[in-house]
């Protein structure tokens, strides 16, 4: 793996894809753990066209050692840096019958342990006793997201579409995208591969049209300490 190239690609384009990070047997083991869990908890969202687990690594700690294999640890250390830690984790299952699409957006919030008045932090949202807030830009610019793919994913089953270089333009309202200037890139990822992206990269996904699942583990990393008594709600070193 030439990770210097990948690091530079993320810096310039806002994203990169690295295949063959997990073997078939590693993906099978991860899938088995996910399938064996009790899905009745509040942090699990279940409907016919979506299944999501928030605070994924906290809810299913036994999956952690499977996910952080030697390949992933090397990627984190060499592309992000020595001091990066997990700050958020979600599991998404876009089932084969799913006909929903996600409009272009940036990931503008972080998960924190409580709601307090802080300059330049806001707006706030609360979902199932979990607090999320839009932090200052430098905190968002510092985050890396890894999306681990448990299925082959392309434009027919909801692969992310992105606007390259949009991560470097600050807060970028999707309704202002000028398609005469911007381009769209579909990020196909093989089963066992990862997509790494910056949260400020404009991204979305289309409906599934080929009857295939798209299961993704989404993990965000930072090396920043939040101000005052505010803490990352899912900090995991």
Beta strands, then each sheet from edge to edge (+ up, - down):
strand 1: 15-18
strand 2: 44-47
strand 3: 50-54
strand 4: 85-94
strand 5: 102-105
strand 6: 110-112
strand 7: 124-127
strand 8: 130-133
strand 9: 144-149
strand 10: 160-162
strand 11: 185-186
strand 12: 194-197
strand 13: 203-205
strand 14: 214-222
sheet 1: 1+ 12- 9+ 14- 4+ 3- 2+
sheet 2: 5+ 13- 10+ 11-
sheet 3: 6+ 8- 7+
end
